[in-house]
């Protein structure tokens, strides 16, 4: 493994961030505080898609594992590697960023694949962290003429917090055709099985024995996905009470869907405010936060402050989601992640549930502006008392 950059001192990072944004916001029952985790990337690439799994430690200072994808500055979504960093104090300090020894491999017919768009998820039944993502196919991968293809397979790797060791390589589920699990956040059932969403309106049901993940089946097709159902994706599945909720990125208008069992969903509905008007959010990710019996959604939307930012993907907003009406309560809206100094796309983000009193939002600049510097941010959402 290669270690290429020493982490900056947390106090300096917090100061650097506060110079550009208000670093703390208050809502009715919780406080949101944002800090800069790190910045900088090797020549020709950027570090993106930071997501976090939480395990062990104290209730308000859990151990954290953050993974990031290395993306080329040339080409469309060209993944060049993965790296990780850890924290033992709830995100106050982080270890040096360490490259994972995972490389591109041939998938079929000269198409090279690389693991990317990953989501680390703690699997409590095995005590392991599953790194879930997909293997993306390219032609001419090792040349300047690299081109993205439509080839996608689910893929995963495993991290053991007890030994702090990763699986020797990632596994590609080449038997699963038409299962694009890009950035899909799963729900883990009490028996350890996973409900893992994939693009296009289906849920994979899978088992995990601590080392190998096996797909057991697929849900029926979800309806109501708009004019381009195959282009919907990057879903987040969660559960509150006895209902499952699915947040969907859609090219025309983002949507949500509800289910009694996590496999059979009512037709998806457009994301709307509680007054019935559409939330102007489309073609970008949305993530859930559960806390103290309530469900919140983190999302992006059109706003005067985001003019000129790619697809209005900053700031990240957060509002309470009414689980009865399936609408956002507009009066509860706060900023979960401010606009970065680079005024860059922050839309490839993640949320992490720790417990009813603590959650995290993580994101980074995607590298679409000249002022972007792969700045990685973490917002801590914590109850006031």
N, C-alpha and C positions, 0 to 999 in steps of 0.2 A: 504494500500500500504506500501511496505517496502523500506526504504532508507538505503542502506548498505555501501555507500562509498562517502566521501566528495570529491568534485571536487578539483583537484590540481590547484595551481595558474597558470594562463595562461602564464605569463612570464617564469616560470620554465618549463612549457611544451614546449614552443617554443625553449628555450635553449636546453632542452634535445634532441629535434628532430634535431636541427641544429648541434649538436655534431656528429650526425651520417650521415647526408645527407646535400646536398645543399638545403636550404629551399626555394630558390626563383629562378625561371627561366624566361627568357624573350623571347617572340616570336615577330613577326613583329608588331602586333597591340595590344598585351595584355601581362599582367604579370601573372605568376602562382606562388602563394606562398602557401606553405604547412606547417601546424602546427599539433602537437600532441594534440588531444582533451582530451584523458584520457587513462588509462591502468589499468590492473588488473581485476580479476574475482574471484568469490567464488570457493572453492575447488570442483574439479570434473567437472566443466563446463567452457565454454568460451563465451565471448560476441562477436557476429559476425553480419555481414550483416547490418552495420549502413547505414541508408538512411535518407534523409532530405526532408521535405516540407517547402516552404517559403511562408510567407504571411505578409501583413502589414509592418509597420515600414518605415524607409527611404529607398530610392532607393538603396543606397550602404550599408545599415545596416538593412536588413529586420529581422523580427522575424523568428526564425527557430524552427522546431520540428524534433528531431532525434529519430528514433526508432531502437532498436537492438534486435536480437534474441539470447536467451540463448540456447546453444547447448551442449549436453553432450560430455565429452571427450571419452566416450566409445560408441560403436555402430556407425552406419552410419546415419548421418543427424537426430539425435534424438533431437527434439526440446523440451525444458523444461520450456520455458517461454518467456516473452517479457518485455522490459523496455523502458523508454523514458527519454530524457533530452531536455531542451529548451534553446534558446539563444535569447536575445532581442537586441543584438548589432552586428548582422551579423556574428556570430560564433567566436567572440573574447573571450567571456566567456560563460560558460554553467552551468546550475543548476545541483544539485546532481542527479545521475542516480536513477530513481524510477521504481520499479517493477510494472507492470500492474497485476491486480488481475484475470488474465485469466488462466484457468486450462484446463487440458486434459479432454475429454469427450468421452463416448462410441458412436461410429458411427453405427456399426452393427456387429452382429455375434461375439461379444467379441473383436472386433477391437477398440482400443482406438485412438482418434485423437487429435492432437495438432496444434494450429495456428502457422504458421511460414513463413519464407522466404518472409517477408512483404515489401511493398512499400507504404510510406505515400505520398498522393497526395492532394494538395489543390484544392477544388472544388469551384471555384469563384461564381457560381450561387447560392449556398446555404451558402457560407461562412464557410463551415466545411472542415475538413481534413478527407479523406477516407484512412483508413489503409487497403490496399489490399494485399491478400496473398492466401494461401490455408491451408486446414486442412489435415495434413498428418497422415495416418493410421499406427498403430503399433500393433503387438502382444506382449504379456508379457511386457507391457509398464512399470509396476511398479516393474520389476525384472531386475536382471543383464543379463537375456537372452532376453532382448528387441530386436525386429527385425522389420526392415522397411518392409512395404507391398507396394503393388501397388495401394492402395486405396488413392485417392485424391479428394477433393472437393474444389471449390472456397470458400473463406471466407473473411470476412471484419469486421472492427470495425470503430467507428466514434469518432473523437475528435473535440470539439467545442473551437476554439481559444478565443471566447468572454467570455466564462465561465471557460476556462481551465479545462474542464471536459471531461472524456471519457465515451463512452457507457458502460453500466453495464457489458456487455459481448460481445464476438464476435459472429457473425452470420455465420452459415455454410449453404451453398446452396446445400443441399443434393439431390435436384432434378436435378442437373447438373452433369450427369455422363460423364466420359472421358473429363473433362475440368480441366486440371492441370495448374493452374495460378501461379505457383511458380515464384516469382521474375519478374512477367510480368509488365512492365511499360505501362500504358494506355495513350491514347490521349483523352482529354475532348473537345467535340464539343461546338460550340457557344450556342447551345440550352441546354447544361448541360448533354447530353447523353455521355456515355463513350464507347470508343472502347478499349476493354481490351484483350490483347493477351494471349492465352493459348498454352501450349506445343503441338507439333504435327502439327502445321500449320493452326490454326484457330483463328479468332477474335470474342470475345463475344461482342455483342452490349447490353448495359445496361442503365437503367435510375436510377437516385438518387434523392429523394425528400427531402433530408436533414436528414433523419433518416434511410430509408430503400432503399436498392439497389435491383433492379429487372432486371433479364436477359431477354432481348426482343428477341434475336435470335443469330444465329451464321453465320459467313461468310462461303463461299465455302472453300474447302480445298486448301491450297497453294501448288503449285507444285514446283519441282526442289529442294527438300530438301536433296538430297543425298541418300546414301544407307540405312540410318536408320531414316526415317522421323519422326517416333514416338518418337525418342530420341532427337529431336531438341526442343529448348525451351528457357526459360528465356529471352523472346523477349523484345525489346524496340521499341515502336511505337511513331513516331513524325511526324510533318508536317512542311514543308517549302514551301512557296508560295502556289501553288495549288496541290502539290504532297504530299503523305504520304510515309514515309520511315520506313522500319522494319529491325532492326538488330537482327540477329539470332545466338544463340549458336548452333553449329552442331558438332557431334562427329568426322567427317572426315575433314571438312574445314568450318570455319564460313562463313555465307552468309548474303546477304541483299536482300530486295525485295521492289518494288515500286508499288504504287496504285494511282488511281485518286480519289477514294472515301473512302479509309481506310478499305474496306471490300473485294473488288475484286482486287487481286494482280497478277501482271505478275510473271512468274516463277522466283524463287529466283536464284541469281547468286553468285558465290564464291567471297569472298573478295580478291581483287587484287590491286596491286600498279598501278600507272598511266602508267607504261611501260608494263603492261600486265602480269607480273609475280605474282604468288600467295603471299599474305601476310601469313606467316606461323603461323596462329592463328586457334586454334581448341579447342572444348570442354571447352569453358569458355565464360563468359559474355562479351557483348559489349554494350556501352551506347552512346547515342547521346548528343551533345551540340549544341544548336542554338545560333548564335550571329551575329548581324549586317548583316543579309541577307545571311550568310554562314552557312553551316552545317559541324560539326566536329564529329569525332568518337573517343571514348576512348576505348581501347582494350589492349589485351596482345598478345605477339608473341614470337617466338623463337629468342633468342639473346644470345650472349656469356656471357653477364652479368647475365643471369637468369639460367645458368646451375646449376642443383641441386635443384632448386625451383620447387615445385609441378606444373606440366603442364606449366611451364614457366609463372606462374601467377604473376610475378612482374619483372620489374616495370610495371605501367600502362602507356601506350603510348597514344598520342593524335595527330591526323592529320586531315587536311581539307579533306572533302569528296566531290568529284566532282559529283554534282547531275545530270549531263548530261551523263557522262560515267559510273557512279556508281563505281568509283574507288578512292582509296586514293592517295593524292598527297604526294609522299614520301619526297620531299624537305621541307614540312611543319611540319614534325614529331618532336614532343618534348616529354619529359617525364612529364606526368601529376601527377604521384605519384611515388616517388622513392622507391627503395627496403628498407624494414624496417630493424631495427637492428636484428630482429629474422630471416631474410631471409625467410620469410614465404609467403604463398599463400595470395595474395591481390585481387583475382579474383572475390569475391562476393561483388560487389561494386555498387554504384549508382551515378547518376548525377542529378543536380537540376538546372532548369532554373529559374532565378529570373527576369531578364530583358535582353535587348540586350547587355548590358554592363557588366553583372555579372552572373556568374554561379559557381556551386560548384561540386567537386568530393569528395565522401566519401567512405572510406573503412576501413577494420581492418585486423589484422593478424587473420588467420583462426584457428590457433592452431595446425599446422602440424609439428612444430619444437620445440625442447626443449627450445630454446631461445625466443620463442613466449610468449607474455604476454598480449594478447587481446588488443594490442595497436590500438587505433582508430584515424584515420587521416582525415583531411579535407584540400583539396586544393581549394583555392579561385582563380578564373580566372576572371580577371578584365581588362577592356580596359585601355590603357595607358593615354588617354586623351579624 
